[in-house]
Amino acid sequence: METEEFRKAIDGDEGFKKKRASLFYLSLLLFAIVVSGADIKEASSLIFKIEFTNHENLQWLLIAGIFYSMLRYYAYSEVYRELLFAQWASKFIDDPRVYYYHHHSEEVQGLLGKAVDAWGGDEPGLVEPEYRKAGIFKRIISYPAREEHPEYGEVYFKKFIDLRKFTEKWTRKDFWFLMSLEWKYRINAWVSQRETLDLVAPYLLATCALASYFYKKLI
C-alpha cells in the first residue's frame, strides 16, 4: 500500500479514530488533574448535578478506563501497524547491505545471504523476498515458490526462512547486527512518516499521564 493510500485508510476509519480520540481525552483528563493538582468535587450532566464523595475511586476508575481504551485502540490499530511495518520493511529488504540478489550467479548476497541456504536457480522466488515480523525479536524472510502436486498440478505457496535459526554461517552476532540496521529504518520511519506519530501518539500521551499520576502518588 502506498503512503497516500495508507493515510486515506487511517483518515477514513471512523472506528479507529473514535478509539484514538477516546484514549486521548481520557489521558488528557488524567494529565490535567495531576498537573494542576485539581480535585474532582462535582460534575454536571444535563439537568442533573452529581457530587462525587469518593474522589480517589473516581481517579482509579479513570485509570481503568485508560487501560481499557489502550487495549481497544491496540486492537483497532493493528492493521495499520502491520501496514506501516510492511512499508519500511520493503525498503529495508531492498537495501543491498541487507539483501542483494545477484542475477548473474543467482545467489543471495548481503548480510542475509548468510541466512539463505538456497540457490536462485532452484528457488527463483528469492528475487522477490519479504521481510516479516513473526513476534518479538523474531524475523523471517518469505518468498513465493511453486511445485508440481501429483493431484492438483502446479501449486503456488510461500516459503519461509527463520532468521532465529542459526548456523555456522548465520550467527547470533549477525542477527543482532541485522536488528541494529532495522532500528535505523524504524527511527527513519518515525522522522519521515507522520503516520508513525499518528499511531503512537495516543500511547505516549497515556503513558505520560499514567506515569505522572503514579509518580505523584509515590512522592
C-alpha positions in Angstrom: 0.0 0.0 0.0 1.3 3.4 -1.0 1.8 6.2 1.6 -1.1 8.2 0.4 -3.4 5.2 0.3 -2.3 4.4 3.9 -3.1 7.9 5.1 -6.6 7.8 3.4 -7.3 4.5 5.1 -6.5 5.9 8.5 -8.4 9.1 8.0 -11.4 7.2 6.7 -11.6 4.6 9.5 -14.2 6.0 11.9 -13.9 3.2 14.4 -10.1 3.7 14.6 -10.5 7.5 15.0 -13.1 7.1 17.8 -10.8 4.7 19.8 -7.9 7.1 19.3 -9.9 10.1 20.4 -11.3 8.3 23.5 -7.8 7.4 24.6 -6.6 10.9 24.0 -9.4 12.5 26.0 -9.1 10.2 29.0 -5.4 10.6 29.1 -5.6 14.4 28.8 -8.2 14.5 31.6 -6.0 12.5 34.0 -2.9 14.5 33.0 -4.8 17.8 33.7 -5.9 16.5 37.1 -2.3 15.5 38.0 -0.5 18.6 36.7 -3.0 21.2 38.0 -3.4 19.5 41.4 -7.2 19.7 41.0 -9.7 17.6 43.0 -12.9 16.4 41.3 -15.7 17.5 43.6 -18.7 17.7 41.3 -19.9 17.4 37.7 -23.0 18.5 35.9 -24.7 16.3 33.3 -27.7 17.8 31.5 -30.1 18.9 34.3 -28.6 16.6 36.9 -26.0 17.7 39.4 -23.7 14.9 40.7 -21.4 15.2 43.6 -18.6 12.7 44.0 -17.9 11.8 47.6 -15.1 9.4 46.9 -12.7 11.2 44.5 -9.9 8.7 44.9 -12.1 5.9 43.5 -13.1 8.1 40.6 -9.5 8.6 39.6 -8.9 4.8 39.7 -12.0 4.4 37.5 -10.4 6.9 35.1 -7.2 5.0 35.1 -9.0 1.7 34.4 -10.8 3.5 31.5 -7.4 4.5 30.1 -6.1 0.9 30.2 -9.3 -0.4 28.6 -9.0 2.3 25.9 -5.4 1.4 25.3 -6.4 -2.3 24.7 -9.2 -1.3 22.4 -7.0 1.1 20.5 -4.3 -1.5 20.1 -6.8 -3.9 18.6 -8.1 -1.3 16.1 -4.7 0.0 15.2 -3.2 -3.5 14.5 -3.9 -3.4 10.8 -2.2 0.0 10.4 0.8 -1.1 12.4 1.2 -4.0 10.1 0.9 -1.8 7.0 3.4 0.6 8.4 5.8 -2.2 9.2 5.4 -3.5 5.7 6.2 -0.1 4.2 9.6 0.4 5.8 10.4 -3.3 5.7 10.2 -3.3 1.9 12.8 -0.5 1.8 14.9 -2.4 4.4 15.0 -5.6 2.4 15.9 -3.6 -0.8 19.0 -2.3 0.9 21.9 -4.1 -0.8 23.8 -4.3 2.5 20.9 -6.4 3.9 19.7 -8.4 0.9 21.0 -8.4 -2.7 20.0 -10.9 -5.3 22.9 -11.3 -7.9 21.1 -12.2 -11.1 24.2 -13.5 -12.9 25.2 -16.0 -10.2 21.6 -16.4 -8.9 22.8 -16.1 -5.4 21.7 -14.0 -2.4 24.4 -11.7 -1.1 24.5 -9.0 1.6 24.0 -9.8 5.3 21.0 -12.1 4.8 23.0 -14.1 2.2 24.4 -15.9 5.2 20.9 -17.0 6.3 19.6 -18.1 2.9 20.7 -21.6 2.3 19.2 -21.9 -1.2 20.2 -21.2 -4.8 18.1 -18.9 -7.0 18.3 -21.5 -9.8 16.3 -23.8 -7.7 14.3 -21.1 -5.9 13.5 -18.3 -8.4 11.2 -16.7 -5.8 14.3 -15.5 -3.9 14.2 -12.5 -6.3 11.0 -11.3 -4.5 11.7 -11.6 -0.8 9.6 -10.1 2.0 11.0 -9.2 5.4 8.4 -10.1 8.0 7.9 -10.0 11.8 6.8 -13.2 13.5 7.0 -12.0 17.1 9.2 -10.1 19.5 12.7 -10.3 18.0 11.5 -13.0 15.6 12.0 -12.3 11.9 11.5 -14.3 8.8 12.1 -14.0 5.1 9.3 -15.2 2.9 9.3 -15.7 -0.9 7.0 -17.2 -3.5 7.5 -20.8 -4.5 5.8 -23.4 -6.7 5.9 -27.1 -7.1 4.1 -29.9 -9.0 1.5 -31.7 -7.0 0.5 -35.2 -8.2 -3.2 -34.4 -7.8 -3.6 -30.6 -8.2 -0.8 -29.9 -10.7 1.2 -26.8 -10.3 0.8 -25.3 -6.7 1.9 -21.9 -5.6 2.8 -21.2 -2.0 5.1 -19.2 0.3 8.4 -20.5 1.7 9.9 -19.1 4.9 13.4 -18.7 6.3 13.5 -18.4 10.1 16.2 -15.8 11.0 16.3 -17.1 14.6 17.6 -20.5 13.3 21.4 -20.1 13.5 24.0 -22.0 11.6 27.8 -21.8 11.2 27.3 -19.0 8.6 24.4 -17.2 10.1 25.2 -16.5 13.8 23.6 -14.6 16.7 26.0 -11.8 16.1 24.7 -11.5 12.5 21.1 -11.4 13.8 21.7 -8.6 16.3 23.6 -6.7 13.6 20.5 -7.1 11.5 18.4 -5.7 14.4 20.6 -2.7 14.6 20.1 -1.9 10.9 16.4 -2.5 11.3 16.2 0.1 14.1 17.8 2.7 11.9 14.9 2.1 9.4 12.4 2.3 12.3 13.8 5.6 13.5 13.7 6.9 10.0 10.0 5.9 9.7 9.4 8.0 12.9 11.1 11.0 11.4 9.9 10.9 7.8 6.4 9.4 8.1 3.7 11.3 10.0 1.6 8.1 10.2 4.0 6.7 12.8 3.4 9.5 15.2 -0.3 9.3 14.4 -0.3 5.7 15.6 1.9 6.0 18.7 0.9 9.5 20.0 -2.1 8.2 22.0 0.2 5.6 23.7 2.8 8.3 24.5 0.1 10.6 26.0 -1.5 7.8 28.0 1.9 6.6 29.3 2.9 10.1 30.4 -0.5 10.6 32.1 -0.2 7.3 34.0 3.4 7.9 34.9 2.8 11.4 36.2 -0.2 10.1 38.3 1.7 7.2 39.9 4.8 9.4 40.4 2.7 11.9 42.3 1.3 9.1 44.4 4.7 7.8 45.3 6.4 11.0 46.2 
